[in-house]
């Protein structure tokens, strides 16, 4: 799954063409949990993002496939 940040908004990049800083994450549930535990989102995207916003983007990505 690929996610992008544009401004303060994070979203699932379902077609792989969205502009902005990107972050890849596998679909494995353990990978998702680890990304929250290690605060990988904040570090990789170089901004502070809300966990609820991240979860919405993950849900969107999982629903798209």
CORDA-V113325 format. One record per backbone hydrogen bond with DSSP energy under -1.0 kcal/mol. CO is the residue of the C=O (numbers start at 1). NH is the residue of the N-H. Records with the same first field share a line. If there is no record, write none. Layout:
CO: NH + NH
This chain:
1: 25
2: 13
3: 23
4: 11
6: 9
9: 6
11: 4
12: 14
21: 5
23: 3
28: 32
29: 33
30: 34
31: 35
32: 36
33: 37
34: 38
35: 40
39: 43
40: 44
41: 45
42: 47
50: 54
51: 55
52: 56
53: 57
54: 58
55: 59
56: 60
57: 61
58: 62
59: 63
60: 64
